[in-house]
Amino acid sequence: MVALKSLQSDPTFNDIAFDCLSPRAERTEGIQRLYHAWRKRMGPLASSARPQLLIKDDGTLDLQVYSRLLKQRNNRSVFLAE
């Protein structure tokens, strides 16, 4: 939710609908749309390696590291008072 609110504050992503509570297939499509919009907006920066952001030399997401980190994630519920 926090990442989504951050993206929605950027005009580049305002027109991309994304419901983080939708079924997995719809969320996956939304994530792909956001990723492609982000790559387009970043231009050459999206194609430079930034391992700290899980971005490989070719500008794609390092899915191997992402998957490893996802498996290590603690999925307990957290209450965030805003």
FIPA-27197 format. One record per atom (N, C-alpha, C): residue number from 1; residue in three letters; x, y, z. Coordinates in Angstrom, 1 decimal. Atoms other than C-alpha are relative to their C-alpha. Layout:
BEGIN
[atom NUM 'ALA' [X Y Z]];
...
This chain:
BEGIN
[atom 1 'MET' [0.8 -1.2 0.0]];
[atom 1 'MET' [0.0 0.0 0.0]];
[atom 1 'MET' [0.9 1.3 0.0]];
[atom 2 'VAL' [-0.9 -1.1 0.0]];
[atom 2 'VAL' [2.8 2.4 0.8]];
[atom 2 'VAL' [0.6 0.3 -1.3]];
[atom 3 'ALA' [-0.6 -0.2 1.3]];
[atom 3 'ALA' [4.6 1.8 -2.5]];
[atom 3 'ALA' [-1.0 0.5 -1.0]];
[atom 4 'LEU' [1.0 -0.4 1.0]];
[atom 4 'LEU' [1.3 2.2 -4.4]];
[atom 4 'LEU' [-0.3 1.5 0.2]];
[atom 5 'LYS' [0.3 -1.5 -0.3]];
[atom 5 'LYS' [0.6 5.6 -2.7]];
[atom 5 'LYS' [1.1 0.8 -0.6]];
[atom 6 'SER' [-1.1 -0.8 0.5]];
[atom 6 'SER' [4.1 6.7 -3.6]];
[atom 6 'SER' [-0.1 0.1 -1.6]];
[atom 7 'LEU' [0.1 -0.1 1.5]];
[atom 7 'LEU' [3.6 5.7 -7.3]];
[atom 7 'LEU' [-1.1 0.9 -0.4]];
[atom 8 'GLN' [1.2 -0.8 0.4]];
[atom 8 'GLN' [0.2 7.4 -7.4]];
[atom 8 'GLN' [0.3 1.5 0.1]];
[atom 9 'SER' [-0.3 -1.4 -0.2]];
[atom 9 'SER' [1.8 10.6 -6.3]];
[atom 9 'SER' [0.8 0.6 -1.2]];
[atom 10 'ASP' [-0.7 -0.3 1.2]];
[atom 10 'ASP' [3.8 10.6 -9.6]];
[atom 10 'ASP' [-1.0 0.0 -1.2]];
[atom 11 'PRO' [0.9 -0.1 1.1]];
[atom 11 'PRO' [1.8 11.9 -12.6]];
[atom 11 'PRO' [0.2 -1.1 -1.1]];
[atom 12 'THR' [-0.3 1.1 1.0]];
[atom 12 'THR' [3.5 9.2 -14.8]];
[atom 12 'THR' [-0.9 -1.2 0.2]];
[atom 13 'PHE' [0.7 1.2 -0.3]];
[atom 13 'PHE' [1.5 6.5 -13.1]];
[atom 13 'PHE' [-1.4 0.2 0.4]];
[atom 14 'ASN' [1.4 -0.3 -0.4]];
[atom 14 'ASN' [-1.8 8.2 -12.4]];
[atom 14 'ASN' [-1.0 -0.7 -0.9]];
[atom 15 'ASP' [1.0 0.6 0.8]];
[atom 15 'ASP' [-3.5 6.6 -15.4]];
[atom 15 'ASP' [0.1 -1.5 0.0]];
[atom 16 'ILE' [-0.1 1.5 -0.1]];
[atom 16 'ILE' [-2.5 3.0 -14.5]];
[atom 16 'ILE' [-0.8 -0.4 1.2]];
[atom 17 'ALA' [0.9 0.5 -1.1]];
[atom 17 'ALA' [-5.2 1.3 -12.5]];
[atom 17 'ALA' [0.7 -1.2 0.6]];
[atom 18 'PHE' [-0.6 1.2 -0.8]];
[atom 18 'PHE' [-3.9 -1.1 -9.8]];
[atom 18 'PHE' [-0.7 -0.1 1.3]];
[atom 19 'ASP' [0.7 0.3 -1.2]];
[atom 19 'ASP' [-5.8 -2.7 -7.1]];
[atom 19 'ASP' [0.8 -1.1 0.7]];
[atom 20 'CYS' [-0.9 0.9 -0.7]];
[atom 20 'CYS' [-3.5 -4.4 -4.6]];
[atom 20 'CYS' [-0.8 -1.2 0.7]];
[atom 21 'LEU' [0.8 1.0 -0.6]];
[atom 21 'LEU' [-6.5 -6.5 -3.3]];
[atom 21 'LEU' [-0.7 -0.9 -1.1]];
[atom 22 'SER' [0.6 0.8 1.1]];
[atom 22 'SER' [-7.5 -7.9 -6.7]];
[atom 22 'SER' [0.6 -1.4 -0.1]];
[atom 23 'PRO' [-0.6 1.3 0.1]];
[atom 23 'PRO' [-6.9 -11.5 -7.7]];
[atom 23 'PRO' [1.4 0.1 -0.6]];
[atom 24 'ARG' [-1.4 0.0 0.4]];
[atom 24 'ARG' [-3.3 -12.5 -8.4]];
[atom 24 'ARG' [0.2 0.3 -1.5]];
[atom 25 'ALA' [-0.3 -0.3 1.4]];
[atom 25 'ALA' [-3.6 -12.5 -12.2]];
[atom 25 'ALA' [-0.2 1.4 -0.3]];
[atom 26 'GLU' [0.1 -1.5 0.2]];
[atom 26 'GLU' [-4.9 -8.9 -12.2]];
[atom 26 'GLU' [1.1 0.8 0.6]];
[atom 27 'ARG' [-1.2 -0.7 -0.6]];
[atom 27 'ARG' [-2.2 -7.8 -9.8]];
[atom 27 'ARG' [1.2 -0.2 -0.9]];
[atom 28 'THR' [-1.1 0.2 0.8]];
[atom 28 'THR' [0.4 -9.4 -12.0]];
[atom 28 'THR' [0.0 0.8 -1.3]];
[atom 29 'GLU' [0.1 -0.8 1.2]];
[atom 29 'GLU' [-0.9 -7.6 -15.1]];
[atom 29 'GLU' [0.3 1.5 0.4]];
[atom 30 'GLY' [-0.2 -1.4 -0.5]];
[atom 30 'GLY' [-0.9 -4.3 -13.1]];
[atom 30 'GLY' [1.4 0.3 0.3]];
[atom 31 'ILE' [-1.4 -0.2 -0.3]];
[atom 31 'ILE' [2.6 -4.8 -11.9]];
[atom 31 'ILE' [0.8 0.1 -1.3]];
[atom 32 'GLN' [-0.7 -0.1 1.3]];
[atom 32 'GLN' [3.8 -5.4 -15.5]];
[atom 32 'GLN' [-0.3 1.3 -0.6]];
[atom 33 'ARG' [0.2 -1.4 0.6]];
[atom 33 'ARG' [2.1 -2.2 -16.7]];
[atom 33 'ARG' [0.8 1.0 0.7]];
[atom 34 'LEU' [-0.8 -0.9 -0.7]];
[atom 34 'LEU' [3.7 -0.3 -13.9]];
[atom 34 'LEU' [1.5 -0.1 -0.3]];
[atom 35 'TYR' [-1.4 0.2 0.3]];
[atom 35 'TYR' [7.1 -1.8 -14.6]];
[atom 35 'TYR' [0.4 0.6 -1.3]];
[atom 36 'HIS' [-0.3 -0.5 1.4]];
[atom 36 'HIS' [6.9 -1.0 -18.3]];
[atom 36 'HIS' [-0.1 1.6 0.0]];
[atom 37 'ALA' [0.1 -1.5 -0.1]];
[atom 37 'ALA' [5.8 2.6 -17.5]];
[atom 37 'ALA' [1.2 0.6 0.7]];
[atom 38 'TRP' [-1.1 -0.5 -0.8]];
[atom 38 'TRP' [8.6 3.0 -15.0]];
[atom 38 'TRP' [1.3 -0.1 -0.9]];
[atom 39 'ARG' [-1.2 0.1 0.9]];
[atom 39 'ARG' [11.2 1.7 -17.6]];
[atom 39 'ARG' [0.0 1.1 -1.0]];
[atom 40 'LYS' [0.1 -1.1 1.0]];
[atom 40 'LYS' [9.9 4.1 -20.2]];
[atom 40 'LYS' [0.4 1.3 0.6]];
[atom 41 'ARG' [-0.3 -1.3 -0.6]];
[atom 41 'ARG' [10.1 7.0 -17.8]];
[atom 41 'ARG' [1.4 0.2 0.4]];
[atom 42 'MET' [-1.4 0.0 -0.4]];
[atom 42 'MET' [13.6 6.1 -16.6]];
[atom 42 'MET' [0.9 0.1 -1.1]];
[atom 43 'GLY' [-0.9 -0.1 1.2]];
[atom 43 'GLY' [15.0 5.9 -20.1]];
[atom 43 'GLY' [1.3 -0.8 0.2]];
[atom 44 'PRO' [-1.3 0.7 -0.1]];
[atom 44 'PRO' [18.7 5.1 -20.1]];
[atom 44 'PRO' [0.4 -0.4 1.5]];
[atom 45 'LEU' [-0.3 0.4 -1.3]];
[atom 45 'LEU' [18.8 5.0 -16.3]];
[atom 45 'LEU' [-0.5 -1.4 0.3]];
[atom 46 'ALA' [0.6 1.3 -0.2]];
[atom 46 'ALA' [16.6 1.9 -16.4]];
[atom 46 'ALA' [0.8 -1.1 -0.5]];
[atom 47 'SER' [-0.8 1.0 0.6]];
[atom 47 'SER' [19.2 0.1 -18.4]];
[atom 47 'SER' [1.4 0.0 0.6]];
[atom 48 'SER' [-1.3 0.1 -0.6]];
[atom 48 'SER' [22.1 0.7 -16.1]];
[atom 48 'SER' [-0.1 -0.9 1.3]];
[atom 49 'ALA' [0.0 0.9 -1.2]];
[atom 49 'ALA' [23.0 -1.9 -13.4]];
[atom 49 'ALA' [0.0 0.8 1.3]];
[atom 50 'ARG' [0.1 -0.5 -1.4]];
[atom 50 'ARG' [22.0 -1.0 -9.9]];
[atom 50 'ARG' [-0.4 -1.1 0.9]];
[atom 51 'PRO' [0.3 1.2 -0.8]];
[atom 51 'PRO' [22.3 -4.1 -7.8]];
[atom 51 'PRO' [-0.7 0.3 1.3]];
[atom 52 'GLN' [0.7 -0.3 -1.2]];
[atom 52 'GLN' [21.1 -2.3 -4.7]];
[atom 52 'GLN' [-1.5 0.2 -0.2]];
[atom 53 'LEU' [1.4 -0.1 0.4]];
[atom 53 'LEU' [17.8 -1.9 -6.5]];
[atom 53 'LEU' [-0.5 -1.2 -0.7]];
[atom 54 'LEU' [0.2 1.2 0.7]];
[atom 54 'LEU' [17.9 -5.4 -7.9]];
[atom 54 'LEU' [-0.2 0.1 -1.5]];
[atom 55 'ILE' [0.0 -0.2 1.4]];
[atom 55 'ILE' [18.4 -4.1 -11.4]];
[atom 55 'ILE' [1.3 -0.5 -0.6]];
[atom 56 'LYS' [-1.1 0.6 0.7]];
[atom 56 'LYS' [20.7 -6.1 -13.7]];
[atom 56 'LYS' [0.6 0.9 -1.0]];
[atom 57 'ASP' [-0.7 -0.8 1.0]];
[atom 57 'ASP' [23.1 -4.8 -16.4]];
[atom 57 'ASP' [-1.0 0.4 -1.2]];
[atom 58 'ASP' [0.9 -0.2 1.1]];
[atom 58 'ASP' [20.3 -5.1 -19.0]];
[atom 58 'ASP' [-1.2 0.8 0.3]];
[atom 59 'GLY' [1.1 -0.8 -0.4]];
[atom 59 'GLY' [17.9 -3.0 -17.0]];
[atom 59 'GLY' [-1.2 -0.8 0.5]];
[atom 60 'THR' [1.1 0.8 -0.5]];
[atom 60 'THR' [15.7 -5.9 -16.0]];
[atom 60 'THR' [0.2 -0.3 1.5]];
[atom 61 'LEU' [0.1 0.3 -1.4]];
[atom 61 'LEU' [14.7 -6.9 -12.5]];
[atom 61 'LEU' [0.8 -1.3 0.2]];
[atom 62 'ASP' [-0.7 1.2 -0.3]];
[atom 62 'ASP' [17.0 -9.5 -10.9]];
[atom 62 'ASP' [-0.9 -0.9 0.8]];
[atom 63 'LEU' [1.1 0.8 -0.6]];
[atom 63 'LEU' [14.3 -12.1 -10.3]];
[atom 63 'LEU' [0.6 -1.1 0.9]];
[atom 64 'GLN' [-0.6 1.0 -0.9]];
[atom 64 'GLN' [16.7 -14.6 -8.7]];
[atom 64 'GLN' [0.2 0.6 1.4]];
[atom 65 'VAL' [-0.2 -0.7 -1.3]];
[atom 65 'VAL' [17.6 -12.2 -5.9]];
[atom 65 'VAL' [-1.4 0.4 0.6]];
[atom 66 'TYR' [1.3 -0.3 -0.5]];
[atom 66 'TYR' [14.0 -11.0 -5.7]];
[atom 66 'TYR' [-0.7 -1.2 0.6]];
[atom 67 'SER' [0.6 1.2 -0.5]];
[atom 67 'SER' [12.7 -14.5 -5.2]];
[atom 67 'SER' [0.6 -0.5 1.3]];
[atom 68 'ARG' [-0.7 0.4 -1.2]];
[atom 68 'ARG' [15.3 -15.3 -2.6]];
[atom 68 'ARG' [-0.5 0.9 1.2]];
[atom 69 'LEU' [0.4 -1.0 -1.1]];
[atom 69 'LEU' [14.4 -12.1 -0.6]];
[atom 69 'LEU' [-1.5 -0.2 0.3]];
[atom 70 'LEU' [1.4 0.2 -0.3]];
[atom 70 'LEU' [10.7 -12.8 -1.0]];
[atom 70 'LEU' [-0.3 -1.2 0.9]];
[atom 71 'LYS' [0.1 1.2 -0.8]];
[atom 71 'LYS' [11.1 -16.3 0.5]];
[atom 71 'LYS' [0.4 0.3 1.5]];
[atom 72 'GLN' [-0.5 -0.3 -1.3]];
[atom 72 'GLN' [12.9 -14.7 3.5]];
[atom 72 'GLN' [-0.9 1.0 0.7]];
[atom 73 'ARG' [0.8 -1.0 -0.6]];
[atom 73 'ARG' [10.3 -12.1 4.1]];
[atom 73 'ARG' [-0.9 -0.5 1.1]];
[atom 74 'ASN' [0.9 0.2 -1.1]];
[atom 74 'ASN' [8.3 -12.0 7.3]];
[atom 74 'ASN' [-1.4 0.5 -0.4]];
[atom 75 'ASN' [1.3 -0.4 0.4]];
[atom 75 'ASN' [4.6 -11.9 6.3]];
[atom 75 'ASN' [-1.0 0.3 1.0]];
[atom 76 'ARG' [1.0 -0.3 -1.0]];
[atom 76 'ARG' [3.1 -11.1 9.6]];
[atom 76 'ARG' [-0.7 1.4 -0.2]];
[atom 77 'SER' [0.7 -1.2 0.1]];
[atom 77 'SER' [0.5 -8.4 9.7]];
[atom 77 'SER' [0.6 1.1 0.8]];
[atom 78 'VAL' [-0.5 -1.2 -0.7]];
[atom 78 'VAL' [1.5 -4.9 10.7]];
[atom 78 'VAL' [-1.0 1.1 -0.1]];
[atom 79 'PHE' [1.0 -1.1 0.0]];
[atom 79 'PHE' [-0.8 -2.1 11.7]];
[atom 79 'PHE' [0.8 1.3 -0.1]];
[atom 80 'LEU' [-0.6 -1.2 0.3]];
[atom 80 'LEU' [0.3 1.2 10.3]];
[atom 80 'LEU' [-1.0 1.2 0.2]];
[atom 81 'ALA' [0.9 -1.1 -0.2]];
[atom 81 'ALA' [-1.4 4.2 11.8]];
[atom 81 'ALA' [0.5 1.2 -0.8]];
[atom 82 'GLU' [-0.3 -1.1 0.8]];
[atom 82 'GLU' [-1.5 7.1 9.4]];
[atom 82 'GLU' [-0.9 1.2 0.3]];
